[in-house]
Amino acid sequence: MATLPRGAPRPGSMRAGPISSIHQRSTRVAVVIWVSLALAYLVFAGSPSVNEGLATVACASLGTAWWWVVGRRGGVRFRFERAALRPLAEAVLGLPGQTLRVGVHLVKALLGRAAGGTTRERSAAEVPWATPHGETAPAARAVGLFAASLAPDSYVLTLDRDHGTVATHVLTGEAP
């Protein structure tokens, strides 16, 4: 049986690990996180300027520092696998068709020929992204939830893991 380093939290424990483990973090991962945060900020900045550049550096640095110091201390890991991104790719590819369908539905609603949306509740067992297993389960669930809400036709209202249900608001068609 493997022994844990002195002061390390036991698996499943809510206690934070020793702060010395911060030095074991990968600098490469920190650089990738910093660049990703900086690019995300610049995409939403609106206009390029010196002020936005300084804000980009500050926000990306704060976000990376948060990940480096706080985000990894509790032992909670958020790992991705490429397979977890599959629902997102499917949602992005389906956007043009769904946008067209929703546009037609909205025009019909303006003319008084279409009803509003509906709320659908399904078993989480029917929704692949709602019940993943393994180390990457939190990431797969987050990506699946985002992908299901990305479409203009629907969005997820609740994911009740205790009761095993997913409630989705759908304007037209079927919930993803």
Disulfide bonds with the S-S distance in Angstrom:
none
